[in-house]
Every structure is written in structure tokens, then in C-alpha cells.
């Protein structure tokens, strides 16, 4: 399988990457960079492409997706009313 081939990903992973990519583009990231970041986030959350076989279910780590919304903007100290 050549690098960059997305055939081993599930439909859910592809949808997740698409939504994450749209979010990056909305915030002004270029198309190629947004796609790269989106797939990196999906890989970090799910552990890569879909795996076959019984007993392979693992909990999804959603922390990488949540981090993106908090990463930019003002500091936490200022948002709590401290200076």
C-alpha cells in the first residue's frame, strides 16, 4: 500500500478527518496543511487505520481533538479575571 493511501481507514475515521480538516480551514490553515493535521489527529485518536479481528476494540482517546479548540486565544489566567 503506497504512502497516503486512505483505503485502510473506516468510514467513521474518514468522516472525522473531513470534519477536523474543515475546522482547520475555517481557522485559516491552508488546504494541504489542514488535511495533514486532520489525519494526524485521527491517527492519534484511533491508533491508525482500521484493524480486523475480534477483541480489537479499544477506547478512542478524544483528547487530541479537544485540544485544538483551546490551543489558541488568550491565556487561561486572563479569562478567569486575573492579570
Secondary structure, 3 states (H helix, E strand, C coil): CCCCCCCCCCHHHHHHHHHHHHHHHHCCCCHHHHHHHHHHHHHHHHCCCCCCCCCCCCCCCCHHHHHHHHHCCCCHHHHCCCC
